[in-house]
């Protein structure tokens, strides 16, 4: 009702596009593929598919590799497809349920744009920013009403297998063919994703301080955007430690183009996730 969708607790399967091992524990978090190390200095990670670890096995996602490096409990709260809004709301819910010493919010530039949508595969939460105040909208989500207008979905899915039919219908029945799209933007939020994210960083920082938890912001992906960098700079101005892996990867790839294929295959490879874990571990050690 709040987040739109979450991983199903107590789930394990290879039934996905890549045939990878995906295990969800009783808390709805992705398992790390090994027993949890002892200790009460828990690191909680939230983010999108790059944090969840799409395309790799449980033990290859960067939170799992970070846990092995630090030898401290690291909980993977990443969820595929999430916006910056959803990952912050998920962090708030998880902070209420478990003791956390360090909260890592990892995002890619597109997560800021996703925060401008009211629907992304399913209705999703979004925030209005009114006079500097965040106002949560679209919550609680009515999933019973979410399928309204989707009666033609099965037909469209079948027709969509043909490139020829797709091309014809895109021209002769464009409105019907593209209506009820997977992504529906809130018109007045266009271009405000970074401003909303900045306000959410302030909100989340306050909650972390109340719980004596450290907040860390990480930017992933192949390259940064001005909007994503602006969010990092705003976090830094608040005293939040940040890590710009998008710019760092861009520099490394310029020197060694082979890193593109070694670290990325759609999402990040096992080697790419290892690199992220090593960079995050280095930052966390510098903060101790």
Backbone as CSV, one residue per row, in Angstrom:
resi,resn,N_x,N_y,N_z,CA_x,CA_y,CA_z,C_x,C_y,C_z
1,UNK,0.800,-1.230,0.000,0.000,0.000,0.000,0.830,1.277,0.000
2,UNK,2.077,1.196,0.451,2.931,2.386,0.513,3.947,2.432,-0.618
3,UNK,4.555,1.291,-0.935,5.669,1.260,-1.876,5.271,0.844,-3.291
4,UNK,4.103,0.284,-3.462,3.678,-0.176,-4.789,3.917,-1.656,-4.963
5,UNK,5.139,-2.100,-4.669,5.474,-3.522,-4.700,6.760,-3.738,-3.912
6,UNK,6.910,-4.950,-3.371,8.114,-5.327,-2.627,8.432,-6.778,-2.959
7,UNK,9.663,-7.228,-2.737,9.985,-8.642,-2.933,9.170,-9.524,-1.994
8,UNK,8.808,-10.695,-2.474,7.994,-11.624,-1.698,8.851,-12.326,-0.648
9,UNK,8.492,-12.228,0.637,9.282,-12.886,1.687,9.334,-14.401,1.496
10,UNK,10.427,-14.990,1.969,10.626,-16.442,1.935,10.472,-17.010,0.526
11,UNK,11.176,-16.404,-0.399,11.109,-16.804,-1.810,12.492,-17.214,-2.289
12,UNK,12.556,-18.267,-3.086,13.823,-18.664,-3.697,13.542,-19.308,-5.046
13,UNK,14.266,-18.858,-6.079,14.019,-19.393,-7.414,15.109,-18.965,-8.374
14,UNK,15.230,-19.715,-9.469,16.036,-19.298,-10.611,15.146,-18.866,-11.773
15,UNK,13.861,-18.765,-11.524,12.907,-18.451,-12.585,12.928,-16.949,-12.870
16,UNK,13.966,-16.502,-13.583,14.072,-15.105,-13.992,14.795,-15.057,-15.338
17,UNK,14.919,-13.878,-15.894,15.494,-13.732,-17.234,16.897,-14.319,-17.355
18,UNK,17.650,-14.332,-16.258,19.065,-14.690,-16.328,19.378,-16.031,-15.674
19,UNK,18.358,-16.682,-15.093,18.576,-17.966,-14.451,19.453,-17.883,-13.227
20,UNK,19.477,-16.726,-12.582,20.313,-16.534,-11.397,19.565,-16.928,-10.126
21,UNK,20.309,-17.239,-9.079,19.715,-17.592,-7.795,19.247,-16.320,-7.099
22,UNK,17.965,-16.221,-6.845,17.387,-15.079,-6.140,16.655,-15.605,-4.909
23,UNK,17.122,-15.201,-3.739,16.534,-15.637,-2.477,16.114,-14.418,-1.668
24,UNK,14.860,-14.413,-1.248,14.327,-13.336,-0.418,14.059,-13.903,0.969
25,UNK,14.579,-13.235,1.999,14.438,-13.775,3.353,13.089,-13.409,3.964
26,UNK,12.911,-13.751,5.221,11.627,-13.530,5.895,11.292,-12.058,6.047
27,UNK,12.312,-11.183,6.001,12.086,-9.745,6.128,11.815,-9.069,4.778
28,UNK,11.800,-9.850,3.700,11.587,-9.267,2.378,12.844,-8.663,1.788
29,UNK,14.012,-9.030,2.327,15.288,-8.526,1.842,16.012,-9.624,1.080
30,UNK,16.842,-9.238,0.113,17.573,-10.256,-0.634,18.664,-10.858,0.240
31,UNK,18.720,-12.182,0.251,19.726,-12.884,1.029,21.094,-12.735,0.370
32,UNK,22.137,-12.894,1.173,23.498,-12.704,0.679,24.212,-14.003,0.326
33,UNK,23.506,-15.128,0.411,24.091,-16.392,-0.023,25.041,-17.024,0.962
34,UNK,25.061,-16.547,2.197,25.950,-17.093,3.226,25.401,-16.720,4.593
35,UNK,25.812,-17.441,5.640,25.365,-17.074,6.995,25.759,-15.638,7.335
36,UNK,24.894,-14.955,8.065,25.157,-13.568,8.446,26.265,-13.497,9.487
37,UNK,27.263,-12.635,9.278,28.342,-12.494,10.272,27.781,-11.980,11.595
38,UNK,28.460,-12.268,12.696,27.997,-11.752,13.994,28.264,-10.256,14.101
39,UNK,27.578,-9.625,15.017,27.793,-8.200,15.246,26.509,-7.423,15.171
40,UNK,26.491,-6.272,15.860,25.299,-5.441,15.888,25.463,-4.149,15.091
41,UNK,26.606,-3.975,14.413,26.808,-2.784,13.588,26.286,-3.068,12.179
42,UNK,24.969,-3.072,12.052,24.320,-3.469,10.804,24.395,-2.354,9.769
43,UNK,24.750,-2.743,8.550,24.709,-1.838,7.407,23.459,-2.189,6.602
44,UNK,22.585,-1.227,6.398,21.385,-1.420,5.580,21.566,-0.700,4.259
45,UNK,21.348,-1.404,3.157,21.434,-0.781,1.841,20.037,-0.726,1.227
46,UNK,19.720,0.392,0.594,18.488,0.501,-0.185,18.854,1.081,-1.541
47,UNK,18.043,0.773,-2.531,18.314,1.251,-3.874,17.411,0.563,-4.867
48,UNK,17.847,0.533,-6.119,17.061,-0.081,-7.185,17.675,-1.427,-7.568
49,UNK,17.556,-1.804,-8.853,18.055,-3.104,-9.306,19.570,-3.224,-9.203
50,UNK,20.290,-2.091,-9.240,21.743,-2.136,-9.114,22.148,-2.549,-7.700
51,UNK,21.332,-2.200,-6.722,21.583,-2.616,-5.350,21.033,-4.019,-5.116
52,UNK,19.835,-4.282,-5.610,19.237,-5.611,-5.486,20.150,-6.662,-6.097
53,UNK,20.758,-6.325,-7.246,21.671,-7.246,-7.904,21.039,-8.015,-9.046
54,UNK,20.273,-7.325,-9.895,19.732,-7.983,-11.082,20.871,-8.563,-11.918
55,UNK,20.652,-9.729,-12.445,21.560,-10.436,-13.354,22.697,-11.171,-12.659
56,UNK,22.753,-11.148,-11.320,23.777,-11.923,-10.614,23.125,-12.741,-9.497
57,UNK,23.840,-13.761,-9.028,23.357,-14.590,-7.931,23.379,-13.817,-6.617
58,UNK,22.715,-14.392,-5.618,22.637,-13.756,-4.303,23.993,-13.287,-3.794
59,UNK,24.989,-14.192,-3.860,26.284,-13.891,-3.244,27.162,-12.982,-4.095
60,UNK,26.670,-12.573,-5.284,27.454,-11.714,-6.168,27.009,-10.262,-6.158
61,UNK,25.830,-9.965,-5.606,25.367,-8.576,-5.507,26.333,-7.800,-4.614
62,UNK,26.461,-6.502,-4.859,27.483,-5.758,-4.102,27.228,-5.713,-2.593
63,UNK,25.973,-5.683,-2.112,25.813,-5.732,-0.650,26.340,-7.046,-0.063
64,UNK,26.161,-8.166,-0.791,26.675,-9.446,-0.307,28.201,-9.430,-0.278
65,UNK,28.805,-8.878,-1.321,30.268,-8.816,-1.361,30.802,-7.832,-0.318
66,UNK,30.040,-6.759,-0.062,30.436,-5.807,0.980,30.431,-6.482,2.346
67,UNK,29.451,-7.340,2.580,29.369,-8.054,3.855,30.606,-8.920,4.065
68,UNK,31.068,-9.585,3.017,32.256,-10.437,3.149,33.517,-9.601,3.389
69,UNK,33.581,-8.427,2.765,34.743,-7.561,2.958,34.779,-6.998,4.372
70,UNK,33.639,-6.499,4.841,33.581,-5.852,6.152,33.505,-6.844,7.304
71,UNK,32.972,-8.056,6.995,32.712,-9.053,8.044,31.746,-8.482,9.074
72,UNK,30.802,-7.724,8.568,29.715,-7.155,9.367,28.396,-7.447,8.659
73,UNK,27.280,-7.508,9.387,25.998,-7.759,8.737,25.639,-6.632,7.767
74,UNK,25.321,-6.998,6.536,24.865,-6.043,5.529,23.536,-6.549,4.996
75,UNK,22.489,-5.756,5.140,21.150,-6.155,4.692,20.847,-5.484,3.356
76,UNK,20.417,-6.290,2.385,20.159,-5.791,1.038,18.676,-5.461,0.877
77,UNK,18.349,-4.172,0.998,16.971,-3.712,0.839,16.695,-3.124,-0.535
78,UNK,17.581,-3.384,-1.503,17.350,-2.887,-2.860,16.158,-3.580,-3.504
79,UNK,15.455,-2.865,-4.381,14.305,-3.427,-5.094,14.361,-2.963,-6.545
80,UNK,14.270,-3.907,-7.447,14.297,-3.638,-8.885,13.235,-2.613,-9.287
81,UNK,13.652,-1.634,-10.091,12.712,-0.667,-10.645,12.343,0.485,-9.728
82,UNK,12.891,0.532,-8.525,12.469,1.567,-7.589,12.952,2.958,-8.006
83,UNK,12.150,3.939,-7.622,12.526,5.344,-7.769,13.250,5.788,-6.503
84,UNK,13.807,6.990,-6.548,14.438,7.546,-5.342,13.398,7.670,-4.236
85,UNK,12.173,8.014,-4.613,11.081,8.133,-3.643,10.837,6.801,-2.949
86,UNK,10.695,5.735,-3.736,10.401,4.423,-3.153,11.526,3.928,-2.251
87,UNK,12.782,4.136,-2.668,13.882,3.629,-1.849,13.973,4.377,-0.521
88,UNK,13.650,5.667,-0.497,13.668,6.413,0.759,12.520,5.953,1.662
89,UNK,11.335,5.777,1.079,10.203,5.287,1.875,10.489,3.891,2.427
90,UNK,11.138,3.053,1.615,11.494,1.705,2.093,12.517,1.797,3.225
91,UNK,13.473,2.697,3.085,14.460,2.882,4.149,13.783,3.282,5.450
92,UNK,12.804,4.186,5.363,12.108,4.631,6.568,11.375,3.475,7.238
93,UNK,10.736,2.629,6.447,10.014,1.483,7.004,10.978,0.490,7.643
94,UNK,12.124,0.260,6.995,13.092,-0.702,7.528,13.797,-0.169,8.775
95,UNK,14.026,1.141,8.826,14.656,1.733,10.011,13.786,1.531,11.250
96,UNK,12.482,1.487,11.057,11.573,1.274,12.179,11.586,-0.172,12.663
97,UNK,12.006,-1.090,11.771,11.905,-2.522,12.072,13.202,-3.144,12.559
98,UNK,14.351,-2.531,12.277,15.621,-3.175,12.613,16.652,-2.156,13.063
99,UNK,17.578,-2.576,13.924,18.654,-1.672,14.343,19.641,-1.485,13.195
100,UNK,19.982,-0.247,12.888,20.868,0.054,11.768,21.938,1.031,12.230
101,UNK,23.195,0.700,11.954,24.299,1.596,12.287,24.629,2.522,11.119
102,UNK,24.552,1.967,9.900,24.844,2.748,8.697,23.782,2.455,7.648
103,UNK,23.212,3.503,7.066,22.237,3.375,5.989,22.871,3.887,4.707
104,UNK,22.957,3.022,3.703,23.499,3.408,2.405,22.355,3.491,1.397
105,UNK,22.160,4.666,0.836,21.180,4.871,-0.229,21.958,4.960,-1.541
106,UNK,21.765,3.980,-2.405,22.480,3.945,-3.676,21.481,4.148,-4.810
107,UNK,21.768,5.109,-5.681,20.824,5.415,-6.757,21.559,5.602,-8.075
108,UNK,20.807,5.509,-9.165,21.310,5.843,-10.488,20.562,7.090,-10.954
109,UNK,21.087,7.821,-11.943,20.416,9.063,-12.351,18.952,8.896,-12.712
110,UNK,18.587,7.770,-13.342,17.199,7.592,-13.771,16.230,7.489,-12.603
111,UNK,16.722,7.146,-11.410,15.841,7.045,-10.241,15.211,8.387,-9.892
112,UNK,15.885,9.472,-10.264,15.322,10.798,-9.999,14.124,11.043,-10.900
113,UNK,14.232,10.656,-12.167,13.113,10.788,-13.106,11.958,9.891,-12.693
114,UNK,12.275,8.698,-12.223,11.219,7.770,-11.793,10.373,8.365,-10.668
115,UNK,10.961,9.266,-9.891,10.215,9.910,-8.817,9.166,10.881,-9.302
116,UNK,9.126,11.115,-10.623,8.139,12.008,-11.220,6.935,11.247,-11.755
117,UNK,6.890,9.922,-11.535,5.817,9.090,-12.085,4.791,8.717,-11.018
118,UNK,3.554,8.546,-11.466,2.496,8.036,-10.599,2.250,6.554,-10.850
119,UNK,2.769,6.062,-11.971,2.622,4.650,-12.317,3.904,4.190,-13.006
120,UNK,4.423,3.072,-12.527,5.561,2.452,-13.180,5.402,0.953,-12.994
121,UNK,4.769,0.323,-13.973,4.356,-1.084,-13.940,3.157,-1.294,-13.029
122,UNK,3.091,-0.544,-11.958,1.957,-0.533,-11.040,1.874,0.888,-10.497
123,UNK,0.755,1.311,-9.924,0.752,2.632,-9.284,1.846,2.716,-8.232
124,UNK,2.495,3.859,-8.150,3.609,4.038,-7.217,3.440,5.342,-6.446
125,UNK,4.068,5.443,-5.287,3.994,6.685,-4.516,4.832,7.782,-5.159
126,UNK,4.433,9.018,-4.959,5.247,10.149,-5.380,5.019,11.295,-4.411
127,UNK,5.903,12.278,-4.455,5.801,13.436,-3.578,5.567,14.695,-4.403
128,UNK,4.685,15.543,-3.912,4.615,16.919,-4.376,5.518,17.747,-3.468
129,UNK,6.104,18.772,-4.034,6.929,19.692,-3.259,6.226,21.038,-3.274
130,UNK,5.575,21.377,-2.166,4.761,22.589,-2.074,5.341,23.500,-0.995
131,UNK,5.781,24.681,-1.409,6.388,25.635,-0.473,7.485,24.989,0.357
132,UNK,8.292,24.157,-0.311,9.399,23.502,0.358,9.024,22.305,1.197
133,UNK,7.736,21.950,1.228,7.266,20.820,2.029,6.953,19.621,1.144
134,UNK,7.345,18.433,1.596,7.054,17.202,0.876,5.673,16.690,1.249
135,UNK,4.842,16.450,0.239,3.493,15.925,0.449,3.370,14.604,-0.290
136,UNK,3.194,13.509,0.453,3.111,12.176,-0.142,1.768,11.990,-0.837
137,UNK,1.820,11.512,-2.072,0.613,11.305,-2.880,0.507,9.844,-3.312
138,UNK,-0.706,9.473,-3.720,-0.989,8.159,-4.306,-0.911,7.031,-3.286
139,UNK,-0.919,7.367,-2.005,-0.804,6.384,-0.922,-1.967,6.572,0.040
140,UNK,-2.631,5.492,0.498,-2.331,4.094,0.184,-2.736,3.734,-1.239
141,UNK,-1.969,2.864,-1.845,-2.211,2.466,-3.227,-3.338,1.448,-3.270
142,UNK,-4.308,1.689,-4.135,-5.441,0.784,-4.312,-5.110,-0.168,-5.452
143,UNK,-4.598,-1.333,-5.111,-4.194,-2.280,-6.146,-5.384,-2.918,-6.847
144,UNK,-6.547,-2.915,-6.195,-7.740,-3.453,-6.848,-8.134,-2.593,-8.038
145,UNK,-7.873,-1.297,-7.914,-8.212,-0.383,-9.006,-7.077,-0.240,-10.006
146,UNK,-5.945,-0.839,-9.696,-4.760,-0.657,-10.534,-4.909,-1.284,-11.900
147,UNK,-5.792,-2.294,-12.017,-5.955,-2.975,-13.296,-7.051,-2.356,-14.153
148,UNK,-7.685,-1.316,-13.661,-8.739,-0.662,-14.433,-8.171,-0.132,-15.753
149,UNK,-8.840,-0.472,-16.850,-8.391,-0.003,-18.157,-7.351,-0.902,-18.789
150,UNK,-6.994,-2.019,-18.097,-5.978,-2.915,-18.635,-6.587,-4.152,-19.302
151,UNK,-7.863,-4.100,-19.636,-8.532,-5.276,-20.193,-7.950,-5.705,-21.530
152,UNK,-7.302,-4.778,-22.235,-6.722,-5.119,-23.531,-5.271,-5.559,-23.421
153,UNK,-4.764,-5.696,-22.209,-3.339,-5.973,-22.042,-2.920,-7.276,-22.708
154,UNK,-3.709,-8.361,-22.521,-3.342,-9.655,-23.098,-3.278,-9.574,-24.622
155,UNK,-4.255,-8.869,-25.215,-4.265,-8.720,-26.670,-3.052,-7.928,-27.138
156,UNK,-2.752,-6.842,-26.435,-1.597,-6.024,-26.818,-0.290,-6.799,-26.666
157,UNK,-0.206,-7.591,-25.585,1.003,-8.387,-25.394,1.209,-9.357,-26.547
158,UNK,0.112,-9.976,-27.001,0.212,-10.933,-28.102,0.590,-10.236,-29.406
159,UNK,-0.086,-9.120,-29.682,0.196,-8.389,-30.917,1.604,-7.797,-30.911
160,UNK,2.085,-7.476,-29.729,3.385,-6.826,-29.632,4.562,-7.709,-30.000
161,UNK,4.314,-9.001,-30.162,5.399,-9.896,-30.587,5.775,-9.681,-32.047
162,UNK,4.899,-9.013,-32.794,5.160,-8.772,-34.211,5.641,-7.337,-34.415
163,UNK,6.843,-7.189,-34.960,7.368,-5.857,-35.250,6.510,-5.157,-36.299
164,UNK,5.978,-5.933,-37.244,5.147,-5.345,-38.301,3.850,-4.801,-37.716
165,UNK,3.178,-5.604,-36.875,1.924,-5.157,-36.260,2.186,-3.945,-35.371
166,UNK,3.273,-3.976,-34.634,3.623,-2.849,-33.772,3.777,-1.574,-34.589
167,UNK,4.471,-1.665,-35.715,4.694,-0.490,-36.557,3.386,0.042,-37.136
168,UNK,2.516,-0.876,-37.556,1.235,-0.454,-38.148,0.346,0.207,-37.105
169,UNK,0.179,-0.455,-35.951,-0.713,0.082,-34.918,-0.172,1.375,-34.315
170,UNK,1.134,1.524,-34.288,1.725,2.762,-33.774,1.359,3.950,-34.643
171,UNK,0.985,3.687,-35.898,0.620,4.759,-36.826,-0.885,4.910,-37.015
172,UNK,-1.622,3.794,-37.043,-3.056,3.884,-37.350,-3.931,3.884,-36.099
173,UNK,-3.397,3.428,-34.967,-4.195,3.412,-33.727,-3.307,3.776,-32.549
174,UNK,-2.603,4.882,-32.729,-1.571,5.252,-31.766,-2.111,5.418,-30.346
175,UNK,-3.241,6.091,-30.176,-3.762,6.346,-28.835,-4.097,5.038,-28.122
176,UNK,-4.777,4.137,-28.819,-5.146,2.860,-28.204,-3.906,2.016,-27.938
177,UNK,-2.979,1.998,-28.883,-1.801,1.147,-28.791,-0.896,1.549,-27.622
178,UNK,-0.819,2.843,-27.367,0.099,3.308,-26.330,-0.589,3.730,-25.037
179,UNK,-1.934,3.650,-24.966,-2.600,4.064,-23.737,-2.262,3.083,-22.605
180,UNK,-2.444,3.529,-21.375,-2.105,2.736,-20.194,-0.653,2.252,-20.252
181,UNK,0.230,3.176,-20.585,1.640,2.822,-20.686,2.194,2.389,-19.332
182,UNK,3.301,1.696,-19.356,3.898,1.229,-18.113,4.323,2.388,-17.223
183,UNK,4.708,3.492,-17.845,5.148,4.653,-17.073,4.231,5.840,-17.345
184,UNK,3.677,6.396,-16.301,2.797,7.555,-16.433,3.360,8.666,-15.562
185,UNK,3.785,9.733,-16.194,4.409,10.846,-15.468,3.345,11.786,-14.905
186,UNK,3.627,12.363,-13.750,2.792,13.424,-13.188,3.242,14.715,-13.882
187,UNK,2.404,15.307,-14.723,2.858,16.427,-15.569,3.559,17.552,-14.816
188,UNK,3.019,17.960,-13.674,3.607,19.115,-12.994,4.909,18.779,-12.258
189,UNK,5.271,17.493,-12.222,6.519,17.115,-11.575,7.688,17.011,-12.552
190,UNK,7.414,17.169,-13.832,8.473,17.038,-14.830,9.643,17.968,-14.516
191,UNK,10.823,17.384,-14.400,12.017,18.175,-14.118,12.257,18.466,-12.651
192,UNK,11.392,17.947,-11.770,11.549,18.226,-10.330,12.124,17.054,-9.557
193,UNK,12.499,15.983,-10.239,12.985,14.795,-9.550,14.174,15.045,-8.657
194,UNK,15.100,15.907,-9.107,16.278,16.189,-8.290,15.923,17.027,-7.064
195,UNK,15.008,17.984,-7.221,14.596,18.800,-6.076,13.895,17.952,-5.018
196,UNK,13.053,17.036,-5.473,12.358,16.139,-4.549,13.369,15.252,-3.832
197,UNK,14.365,14.746,-4.565,15.387,13.896,-3.964,16.181,14.660,-2.908
198,UNK,16.507,15.922,-3.177,17.247,16.721,-2.199,16.445,16.874,-0.909
199,UNK,15.155,17.139,-1.061,14.312,17.280,0.126,14.200,15.954,0.876
200,UNK,14.183,14.846,0.145,14.105,13.536,0.783,15.395,13.189,1.515
201,UNK,16.530,13.629,0.991,17.798,13.424,1.698,17.754,14.132,3.049
202,UNK,17.240,15.360,3.073,17.117,16.102,4.330,16.208,15.357,5.308
203,UNK,15.103,14.867,4.808,14.140,14.144,5.649,14.757,12.862,6.212
204,UNK,15.442,12.113,5.356,16.030,10.850,5.795,17.196,11.082,6.753
205,UNK,17.961,12.136,6.528,19.074,12.461,7.409,18.574,12.724,8.825
206,UNK,17.469,13.434,8.951,16.899,13.720,10.267,16.504,12.425,10.979
207,UNK,15.916,11.498,10.237,15.510,10.234,10.839,16.721,9.401,11.259
208,UNK,17.773,9.447,10.461,18.995,8.724,10.826,19.615,9.305,12.094
209,UNK,19.633,10.622,12.179,20.194,11.255,13.369,19.415,10.884,14.610
210,UNK,18.100,10.800,14.500,17.265,10.432,15.640,17.557,9.016,16.118
211,UNK,18.060,8.175,15.201,18.356,6.769,15.522,19.857,6.520,15.690
212,UNK,20.656,7.589,15.691,22.117,7.479,15.804,22.693,6.595,14.704
213,UNK,22.146,6.722,13.512,22.629,5.971,12.352,23.293,6.935,11.378
214,UNK,24.308,6.449,10.687,24.999,7.269,9.689,24.344,7.070,8.321
215,UNK,24.104,8.164,7.610,23.553,8.111,6.259,24.681,8.311,5.257
216,UNK,24.714,7.459,4.223,25.702,7.544,3.148,24.956,7.503,1.818
217,UNK,25.363,8.348,0.875,24.721,8.409,-0.438,25.716,7.989,-1.509
218,UNK,25.298,7.036,-2.369,26.163,6.504,-3.415,25.480,6.661,-4.769
219,UNK,26.215,7.162,-5.760,25.711,7.285,-7.126,26.361,6.216,-7.987
220,UNK,25.537,5.350,-8.590,26.038,4.297,-9.462,25.684,4.589,-10.930
221,UNK,26.041,3.693,-11.809,25.765,3.695,-13.244,27.026,4.058,-14.028
222,UNK,26.888,4.111,-15.348,28.042,4.319,-16.222,28.517,5.763,-16.266
223,UNK,27.590,6.681,-16.107,27.948,8.105,-16.204,26.984,8.924,-15.347
224,UNK,27.439,10.055,-14.835,26.573,10.900,-14.008,25.751,11.839,-14.878
225,UNK,24.799,12.513,-14.271,24.055,13.598,-14.907,24.177,14.813,-14.002
226,UNK,23.968,16.019,-14.541,24.026,17.216,-13.690,23.055,17.134,-12.514
227,UNK,21.875,16.550,-12.756,20.873,16.462,-11.690,21.335,15.532,-10.569
228,UNK,21.912,14.388,-10.954,22.388,13.441,-9.945,23.542,14.034,-9.141
229,UNK,24.432,14.730,-9.825,25.553,15.366,-9.129,25.069,16.464,-8.200
230,UNK,23.998,17.150,-8.586,23.437,18.196,-7.723,22.902,17.593,-6.425
231,UNK,22.305,16.395,-6.518,21.808,15.721,-5.311,22.975,15.353,-4.400
232,UNK,24.065,14.853,-4.987,25.249,14.528,-4.186,25.820,15.771,-3.505
233,UNK,25.916,16.861,-4.259,26.466,18.096,-3.679,25.595,18.594,-2.537
234,UNK,24.277,18.477,-2.700,23.377,18.910,-1.629,23.570,18.041,-0.389
235,UNK,23.722,16.742,-0.597,23.947,15.843,0.538,25.251,16.200,1.247
236,UNK,26.297,16.475,0.461,27.584,16.852,1.046,27.464,18.127,1.869
237,UNK,26.642,19.075,1.401,26.467,20.331,2.140,25.794,20.105,3.487
238,UNK,25.106,18.973,3.615,24.438,18.622,4.873,25.331,17.772,5.768
239,UNK,26.535,17.468,5.268,27.446,16.641,6.042,27.297,15.156,5.792
240,UNK,26.574,14.789,4.733,26.373,13.374,4.403,27.538,12.880,3.548
241,UNK,28.229,11.811,3.956,29.287,11.244,3.118,28.696,10.735,1.797
242,UNK,29.375,11.001,0.693,28.886,10.587,-0.618,29.985,9.876,-1.387
243,UNK,29.560,9.101,-2.386,30.491,8.365,-3.231,29.959,8.418,-4.663
244,UNK,30.702,9.061,-5.548,30.291,9.223,-6.943,30.983,8.161,-7.797
245,UNK,30.379,6.974,-7.844,30.960,5.889,-8.630,30.677,6.054,-10.119
246,UNK,29.664,6.826,-10.480,29.371,7.042,-11.896,30.496,7.825,-12.561
247,UNK,30.921,8.907,-11.939,32.040,9.692,-12.481,33.338,8.900,-12.426
248,UNK,33.526,8.143,-11.338,34.744,7.365,-11.186,34.829,6.295,-12.269
249,UNK,33.698,5.633,-12.555,33.718,4.612,-13.609,33.967,5.237,-14.972
250,UNK,33.365,6.388,-15.215,33.556,7.068,-16.495,35.041,7.362,-16.728
251,UNK,35.727,7.786,-15.692,37.163,8.064,-15.806,37.960,6.784,-16.048
252,UNK,37.622,5.738,-15.323,38.335,4.473,-15.480,38.119,3.881,-16.871
253,UNK,36.896,3.993,-17.362,36.588,3.443,-18.692,37.337,4.195,-19.784
254,UNK,37.545,5.484,-19.603,38.316,6.254,-20.580,39.736,5.707,-20.683
255,UNK,40.299,5.339,-19.548,41.651,4.788,-19.532,41.677,3.327,-19.961
256,UNK,40.594,2.597,-19.688,40.530,1.172,-20.008,39.133,0.828,-20.515
257,UNK,38.888,0.957,-21.830,37.552,0.702,-22.394,37.019,-0.708,-22.114
258,UNK,37.888,-1.663,-21.824,37.434,-3.035,-21.584,36.574,-3.144,-20.323
259,UNK,36.650,-2.140,-19.447,35.857,-2.175,-18.215,34.358,-2.146,-18.503
260,UNK,33.968,-1.570,-19.636,32.542,-1.524,-19.984,31.961,-2.937,-20.022
261,UNK,32.644,-3.859,-20.694,32.153,-5.232,-20.795,32.452,-6.044,-19.541
262,UNK,33.502,-5.706,-18.839,33.851,-6.455,-17.629,32.934,-6.125,-16.462
263,UNK,32.495,-4.868,-16.384,31.696,-4.427,-15.248,30.196,-4.357,-15.535
264,UNK,29.821,-4.262,-16.812,28.407,-4.095,-17.153,27.969,-5.109,-18.200
265,UNK,26.763,-5.641,-17.996,26.081,-6.473,-18.987,24.597,-6.194,-18.818
266,UNK,24.190,-4.985,-19.204,22.864,-4.493,-18.836,22.982,-3.880,-17.456
267,UNK,22.904,-4.736,-16.421,23.232,-4.308,-15.068,24.703,-4.646,-14.824
268,UNK,25.122,-4.608,-13.588,26.528,-4.867,-13.296,26.800,-6.365,-13.180
269,UNK,27.952,-6.770,-13.664,28.400,-8.143,-13.566,28.887,-8.425,-12.149
270,UNK,29.283,-9.691,-11.909,29.859,-10.029,-10.603,31.098,-9.187,-10.337
271,UNK,31.932,-8.988,-11.369,33.145,-8.171,-11.211,32.786,-6.714,-10.955
272,UNK,31.768,-6.211,-11.645,31.337,-4.835,-11.421,30.801,-4.634,-10.022
273,UNK,30.025,-5.606,-9.543,29.514,-5.535,-8.176,30.644,-5.601,-7.163
274,UNK,31.685,-6.389,-7.470,32.836,-6.456,-6.566,33.532,-5.098,-6.482
275,UNK,33.653,-4.445,-7.623,34.286,-3.124,-7.641,33.489,-2.135,-6.783
276,UNK,32.151,-2.158,-6.921,31.312,-1.277,-6.109,31.504,-1.573,-4.630
277,UNK,31.484,-2.854,-4.265,31.639,-3.234,-2.862,32.975,-2.747,-2.310
278,UNK,34.033,-2.869,-3.100,35.348,-2.426,-2.647,35.396,-0.918,-2.432
279,UNK,34.754,-0.174,-3.353,34.742,1.288,-3.212,33.935,1.713,-1.992
280,UNK,32.796,1.071,-1.770,31.960,1.409,-0.617,32.678,1.041,0.675
281,UNK,33.327,-0.124,0.682,34.057,-0.549,1.881,35.165,0.451,2.218
282,UNK,35.865,0.919,1.215,36.933,1.906,1.440,36.377,3.178,2.066
283,UNK,35.217,3.633,1.564,34.599,4.830,2.139,34.199,4.588,3.592
284,UNK,33.560,3.462,3.871,33.109,3.186,5.236,34.281,3.094,6.201
285,UNK,35.370,2.496,5.769,36.547,2.404,6.634,37.114,3.799,6.939
286,UNK,37.037,4.698,5.972,37.566,6.048,6.199,36.713,6.839,7.189
287,UNK,35.483,6.390,7.409,34.572,7.108,8.292,34.629,6.599,9.734
288,UNK,35.315,5.498,9.962,35.337,4.912,11.303,36.234,5.709,12.248
